[in-house]
Amino acid sequence: MNNDEDTDTGWIVETAIRFSDYPELSKNPIPAPGNIWQVGLHRCGGKTNQQYSQWSPSMTPQPNFHRPQDFGKIIFSAEPVR
């Protein structure tokens, strides 16, 4: 962990979103089951070994984190998903 000289094989993101803080993101402040949001999750890092990864890769020769058409999708569910 945090070893800048190795090559990471994966990464994990865990987040909590207080939906009431972002009412402009949805007609309803809390997403309903079946709602789909497009989300861009990215990781850049490394001083000696530049590492770029995207949850949903862009279809560009170089990493490009600013292409909404390449963002992944989050599908909300009322049922636990494992």
Secondary structure, DSSP 4 states (H G I P E B T S, - for coil): ---TTS------------GGG-GGG-SSSSPPTT-EEEE--EEEE-SSS-EEEESS--SSSS--S--GGG-EEEE--SS---
